[in-house]
Amino acid sequence: MHIDESFFADPHGMYARLRASRSVHRVTGPGGAAAWLVTRYPDVRAALQDPRLSTNAATSHGGDYQGLPLPPALRNDLLHLDPPDHTRLRRLVAPAFTRRAIERLRPTVQAHTDTLIDAVYPAGEADLLAALALPLPLRVICGLLGLPASAGAQIASWTDALLIPGRPHAILDAMRQAEAQLRDVITHKRRHPADDLLSTLIQARDADDRLTEDELVSLSFILLAAGHDTTASMVCNGILALLDPRMHWERLLARPELLPTAIEELLRYEGPLPLAIRRFVTEDLELGGVRISAGDSVLLSLASANRDAAHFPCADEVVLDRTPNPHLSFGRGTHLCLGIPLARLQADVVFATLLRRTPKIELAVPASRLTWRPTHRTRRLESLPVTF
């Protein structure tokens, strides 16, 4: 079976059929490399926490998987390292992403959200992806790292290059540009440090030698890239799920206290990441009743696990007050998403503000006319036209 970009245009029906037959399937994954696709919730959850599954292809003999054509300096990031290096890097960044630290950003996130809505509300219609879902997390992550807001467009272009399938030369060119520009920014920050995360990381590199220069560049890049695209997808997908059918929006209007559980349900129902980052087997193991050999690669379907009816009643429906809701959209284990508090904060501010300021919001076109971006890396619409 071939898992390509077209598969992710409408994956949920296919995942249901795969789960019904068995949990683990031999597939040709995105990019053409063979892999084991894991679809049922218990097996995906267990695999996310299994230390025998590494995210580092270089050290775990990733077989014929080539990966993204990244410059060497951009390969030393949190996504592709195992402990102890992963632990060391994560410990340096984690204090900036605690719930208490992130909550201090709420007034800033609220101000950005209001400004973006102010810009389009008078027209009575907007593409909420372009007008709100994309620019908001860019502004937030740039502010957290200490980059000017003008850097947002450049960061978005780097990330877009990563998400366009079948263009390795374009990816490599964009990543070389990203590396060069980040090195320039780091040089400037060394001379002019400020109260921001990038200055803190530079100090860790220079004063305590806890980061190599390449790790500093790579960590900066992954924080920027992951800090905006997945959040944009989360917000965009969530708005669509609430408006199609609109009864979900009406229920939240009537019961806004449901918003925290609603956000978790929207993450479960249509999370931004269809697949966890590819894993590589470091020693023979059994998963879902299938024997998998060392050196093989494994694709863990978060989207499929989150719709597993054996674990979630009414799995293909939005249940705004679903509790408990142990979805896997943020992963688990060592690679549990670092930015969970920041993603939740932005979702809370966006949805609460839209409920308050745009209660009559509706889709401007039938949902059947909306198209999904043709990439397996994040699941997001091409656009989200609405009327107010």
Secondary structure, 3 states (H helix, E strand, C coil): CECCHHHHHCHHHHHHHHHHHCCEEEEECCCCCEEEEECCHHHHHHHHCCCCEECCCCCCCCCCCCCCCCCHHHCCCCCCCCCCHHHHHHHHHHHHHCHHHHHCCHHHHHHHHHHHHHHHHHHCEEEHHHHHHCHHHHHHHHHHHCCCHHHHHHHHHHHHHHHCCCCHHHHHHHHHHHHHHHHHHHHHHHHCCCCCHHHHHHHHHHCCCCCCHHHHHHHHHHHHHHHHHHHHHHHHHHHHHHHCCCHHHHHHHHCHHHHHHHHHHHHHHCCCCCECCCEEECCCEEECCEEECCCCEEEEEHHHHHCCCCCCCCCCCCCCCCCCCCCCCCCCHHHCCCCHHHHHHHHHHHHHHHHHHCCCCEECCCHHHCCECCCCCCCCECCCEEEC
